[in-house]
Amino acid sequence: MATINPVQFIQQVRAEVGKVAWPNRREVLLTTVMVFVMAALMGLFFALVDLLIRTGLNGILGMFG
């Protein structure tokens, strides 16, 4: 393993950070809104699935109880 001095390490880190494509404000806002929309849709989906399973199980258990 090659050793590297701290100055070279910092220079390499700065060079790599300069290559990063940072998002602009609009991209950050758009992806944030998309995350909230998808979270709401997933919450609604799982609530409906839960309701369906609960209703089905109550119906099945009601026939035998």
C-alpha positions as CSV (number, residue, x, y, z in Angstrom):
1,M,0.0,0.0,0.0
2,A,1.4,3.3,-1.1
3,T,1.6,6.1,1.5
4,I,0.4,9.5,0.6
5,N,1.1,12.7,2.5
6,P,-1.8,14.8,3.8
7,V,-1.2,17.7,1.4
8,Q,-1.5,15.4,-1.6
9,F,-4.6,13.8,-0.1
10,I,-6.3,17.2,0.3
11,Q,-5.4,18.1,-3.2
12,Q,-6.9,14.9,-4.6
13,V,-10.0,15.4,-2.5
14,R,-10.5,18.9,-3.8
15,A,-10.0,17.7,-7.4
16,E,-12.6,15.0,-7.0
17,V,-15.1,17.4,-5.3
18,G,-14.7,19.7,-8.3
19,K,-15.9,16.9,-10.6
20,V,-19.2,16.5,-8.7
21,A,-22.3,17.7,-10.6
22,W,-24.1,19.5,-7.9
23,P,-27.9,19.9,-8.3
24,N,-29.4,23.4,-8.7
25,R,-32.2,24.7,-6.5
26,R,-34.9,23.7,-9.0
27,E,-33.7,20.1,-9.1
28,V,-33.5,19.8,-5.3
29,L,-37.0,21.2,-5.0
30,L,-38.4,18.9,-7.7
31,T,-36.9,15.8,-6.2
32,T,-38.0,16.8,-2.7
33,V,-41.6,17.2,-3.9
34,M,-41.4,13.9,-5.7
35,V,-40.2,12.1,-2.6
36,F,-43.1,13.5,-0.6
37,V,-45.6,12.6,-3.3
38,M,-44.3,9.1,-3.5
39,A,-44.3,8.7,0.3
40,A,-47.9,9.8,0.4
41,L,-48.9,7.4,-2.4
42,M,-47.1,4.5,-0.7
43,G,-48.8,5.4,2.6
44,L,-52.2,5.4,0.8
45,F,-51.4,2.1,-0.9
46,F,-50.4,0.3,2.2
47,A,-53.4,1.7,4.1
48,L,-55.7,0.3,1.5
49,V,-53.9,-3.1,1.5
50,D,-54.1,-3.2,5.3
51,L,-57.9,-2.4,5.1
52,L,-58.5,-5.1,2.5
53,I,-56.5,-7.7,4.5
54,R,-58.2,-6.7,7.8
55,T,-61.7,-6.9,6.2
56,G,-61.0,-10.2,4.6
57,L,-59.6,-11.7,7.8
58,N,-62.6,-10.4,9.9
59,G,-64.9,-11.9,7.3
60,I,-63.2,-15.3,7.4
61,L,-62.9,-15.3,11.2
62,G,-66.5,-14.1,11.6
63,M,-67.7,-17.2,9.7
64,F,-66.1,-19.5,12.3
65,G,-66.6,-17.5,15.4
